[in-house]
Amino acid sequence: MDSRRREADHRRDRQVWEGVMTVPNDPTAIGPTADETVIVPPLTQAAPKLAWSDDPDDDPAPSPWGPVWLRVAMVVSCALAIAVVVAIVGLIVDDAADAPSQPVPEGPTPTLAPAPTLPPQASPEPSREPNIAGPVSSAPSAVAETPPAPVVAPPAPAPGGDQLFLADMRRAGYPITETAVALAAAPKGCDYLATGHSPREAADLAMRNNPAISPEEASAYVEATIDAYCPQYRGELR
């Protein structure tokens, strides 16, 4: 009995060995272990993916041109903005320069009140005292000569009146610098006497007209005038 058992074990071991070493042609054949073989159908559903299966295998390498293009875009944008602002300002300035200047409305012209009219002032009566003093070496005072109103026409002087007047003046020592002026002023002394004045008043008038002469020279001037041009007043000489 032991031999049979050993023979059976030997046969079983041999079958196992043959089954392991021999590849059967029939995939459905029963294996040496006599287990039922189950045919696994082909997979029709994708297996579930892992958490990292959707990510790309290789990470993209960072581009070195990204920051450069960003800065270039910012610079270009700023330049465009400045150009737009300059263009707008230029248009505004051109429009302001081309706009016609509007005239400033003129206000009403102020009306000035007329100046009050002053009553005409009476002009002072011109002096009727003739300049009877002839020129001397000293500078005579400037006195306006106004022709007196003739009251009584004196008689015409003698033909040699001028020569007589000059001779009397030289004899009295009266200095005459301008003969023509002295001869023109001397007859006015007769006009002054004709208005009712005395020879003394005529001498005072001569000194007022020419302060450079002395009282003696003024008296000699009046006497020479009367002797040459109006001898009718010789009786009034003192």
C-alpha positions, 0 to 999 in steps of 0.5 A: 500500500505504501508503494501504491501511494508512492507511485501515485505521488510520483505520478502526480508530481510528474503531471504537475511538472509536465503541466508547468513545463508544457505550454498548452495550445488551447487557452481553455484547457484545464491546467494541471491544478484542475482549477477552472479557468476564467476568461477575462473580457477585454477592457471597454472602460478607461481606467481612472486617472490619477490626480497628476495624470492631467498635468502636462509632462513637461513644464513650459520654460519661462520666456525671457522676452516677457518682461522686455515686451511688457516694458516696451509696451508701457513706453510706447503707450506713454509716448502715444499718450504724450503725443495725443496731449501735445496734439490737442494742446496745439489744436487749442492754441491754433484755434485761439490764435485764429479766432477773431478778436471781438471788439471791446464795446465802447462805453458812452462818452462822458459828457463834461459839463461846460466850464462856467463862463467868467465875466470879462475882466476890464483891462487896466487902462493903459498908462498915458504917460509917454516915455520922454527920457532918452537913452543914456549909457546905462541900460534903460528900464523896459517900459511899454510905450503907449501913445497918449490921447492927444488933447491939444496939438502942439505947434510944429517944431522949428526946422532946427528943433532936433539940432537945438535939442541935441545941442542943449543936451550936450551942453547940459552933459546928458549922455546920448547913446542912440540919437535916433531913439532920443529924437523920437522920444523927446516930442512925447514930452510935449504931448505929456505937458499938453495933457496938463502936467507940469515940467516937474512932473515930466522930469519925474516921469523921465526918471521913472522911465529911466532910473539911471538918470539923476534929477538934474539930468531929468530937468535938463532933458525936459528943458531941452525938449521944451526949448526945441519942440514946444517953446510955449511951455517955457513960462512953466520952467522954474 
